[in-house]
Amino acid sequence: MSTHPAFAAADRLAPAPEKREAATAEQWLKHYAALAMAAHAAFRDALPALGAAPTGDLGYLVTIGTAATAAAVALSMPPATAAALIWELTPELGALNGEYVDWLADLLDTLGINPADIERHYDAADFASASLAAE
């Protein structure tokens, strides 16, 4: 896993359940949504400044972000509608405009995790859930 601080925050806020058979769907949903947001944050931070070479493994971050987003969608939607939402969140239909990141932020907020605690570009005051920064 990446050493980016967003991954450490995601693991602290929504760790992967230790025992699969005892875990609830909501625990997995929190974990995958937080992991996807962390991948987005690390990817955004790894994008090069004008003229600089990229840093970090961008392909790895894209893969983690895409897979974790798909898992969060699958866990949060009825099976009949999950495939359509996953398609809507692909680069062809909106991810390039940031819609999947907005969806993840809203989902995390609904689950009681302030997205600003994972993605530093967000303002904690924009969300209903309590932020660790305020504690």
C-alpha angles and dihedrals in degrees: 000000000000121000091224111131091236090066091050090051092048091050091049094047099039113012121187109265111258096220118041095202093053096044123104125224089246092057090053091044091054091046096050095042091050091046091051092049090049091052089051091049093048091046091050091050091047094055107112125253112242107298096002125117117253117261129212128020101300094180091055091050092049091049093049092045094048095045094045092047091051091050091050091050092049092050096045102045136060108262092247093061102032095083092053092050092047088053091049089053094054122107089255093061109031117316090104088060092051099252093134091053090051089049091051092048091051091046094050091048090052089051091053099258117121106225090215088069088066105026110048093200091070125085111233091214090065091070135066097223119088116260125226087224090066093054 
